Amino acid sequence: MKTFPKETNDVIEQLYSTMVLKHFPTYGKFWEKFIGVKSHVNFPGKIFPYGLRFSSTFQNEERSRLERIYEELTMAHYSLFCSLAGAHYQVAQLERTLGLGDTQTKQFEHWEAFEVAYLHLGIVFNEIHHLWDILSDLEVATRSLGTQLMKATLSHAGKAEAWKKFNELECDIKARRDNVTHYARGASRSVDGKVYVPLHQARNVLWTLELESKEWIQTLPKAKADLRQVEGIANAIHELLIERLDTYFTKKQVQVDYEATS
């Protein structure tokens, strides 16, 4: 079994693993258990996810179905990491712009970084739902049950508060993202070179109403705090995703193939 991030060959994971694992260590645990890397004799120099081993009793149709779902699982998990890496990059750019003074360049680059950070954070929630949809596809061959499966799993594990936090955070992140993507840039205030936005933001709210907000927060602390919270809730939910995948593979007598394909 490979170890993460020591043995990842991916450039993005190499660059951002330390940042992501600080608040999302189960990403590495998932990678080591289900993804990893191995070589393939038919594709020298190329790196692939582990793959699966099946008993001789498996029918070809079911084997093909599980291999397809497994590959999608590895793709979704990697996409989740890339979005978190992108959010870290944009938050760093956001902080950098504060040193540009009161210039047009600062204004443009600051808002670009803030907005794209939230685009990435919104995608993180999409990929979490995607991963549970894949699990639902594995367990009951129905993708539409992924979100219900996540909620039920958290409740059964005594983590109903985590589900509540997940929903509240998702609504807040996506409201800010959707306003930027589909509606308009949100209202803001600048004071002494620092930029403030309403602490809470509903979807599709007019600027005149937003400017009446009682609570404001600086863009940089807001983005940093949201990134930490997103990684924290993803970490808690990932623990249960790992457990269910483990249970499924054991029940089906499917093994993750840690060895290089011969």
Long-range contacts (C-beta under 8 A, 24 or more apart in sequence): 1-32, 1-33, 1-36, 1-258, 2-31, 2-32, 2-36, 2-37, 2-258, 3-32, 4-28, 4-29, 4-31, 4-32, 7-36, 7-37, 8-37, 9-37, 9-47, 10-78, 12-81, 12-82, 12-85, 13-81, 13-85, 15-85, 16-81, 16-84, 16-85, 16-88, 16-89, 19-85, 19-88, 20-81, 20-84, 20-85, 20-88, 20-231, 22-231, 23-228, 23-231, 23-232, 23-235, 24-84, 24-231, 24-232, 24-234, 24-235, 24-238, 25-235, 26-235, 26-238, 26-239, 26-242, 27-77, 27-80, 27-81, 27-234, 27-235, 27-238, 29-238, 29-242, 30-77, 30-238, 30-241, 30-242, 31-77, 33-242, 33-246, 33-256, 34-73, 34-74, 34-77, 34-242, 34-245, 34-256, 35-74, 35-77, 35-78, 36-258, 38-257, 38-258, 38-259, 38-260, 38-261, 39-260, 39-261, 40-260, 40-261, 41-260, 41-261, 41-262, 42-261, 48-261, 49-74, 50-256, 50-257, 50-258, 51-256, 51-257, 51-261, 52-254, 52-255, 52-256, 52-257, 53-254, 53-255, 53-256, 53-257, 54-254, 55-253, 66-138, 66-252, 66-254, 69-134, 69-137, 69-138, 72-134, 73-131, 73-134, 76-127, 76-130, 76-131, 76-134, 77-127, 77-131, 79-123, 79-127, 79-130, 80-124, 80-127, 80-128, 80-131, 80-234, 83-120, 83-121, 83-123, 83-124, 83-127, 84-120, 84-124, 84-227, 84-230, 84-231, 86-116, 86-117, 86-120, 87-117, 87-120, 87-121, 87-124, 87-227, 87-230, 88-227, 90-114, 90-116, 90-117, 90-120, 90-223, 91-117, 91-220, 91-223, 91-224, 91-227, 94-219, 94-220, 94-223, 95-220, 98-193, 98-194, 98-220, 101-193, 102-193, 110-195, 110-219, 111-185, 114-219, 114-223, 115-180, 115-185, 117-223, 117-227, 118-173, 118-176, 118-177, 118-180, 118-223, 118-226, 119-177, 119-180, 119-181, 121-173, 121-177, 121-226, 121-227, 121-230, 122-173, 122-174, 122-177, 122-178, 124-230, 124-234, 125-170, 125-173, 125-174, 125-230, 128-234, 128-237, 131-241, 132-241, 135-241, 135-244, 135-245, 135-248, 138-245, 138-248, 139-244, 139-248, 150-237, 150-240, 153-240, 153-244, 154-237, 154-240, 157-240, 159-236, 159-240, 162-233, 162-236, 162-237, 165-229, 165-233, 166-233, 166-237, 169-226, 169-229, 169-230, 169-233, 172-200, 172-201, 172-226, 173-226, 173-230, 174-203, 175-201, 175-202, 175-203, 176-201, 178-203, 178-204, 179-203, 179-204, 179-205, 186-210, 187-211, 187-213, 188-219, 189-216, 194-218, 195-219, 197-222
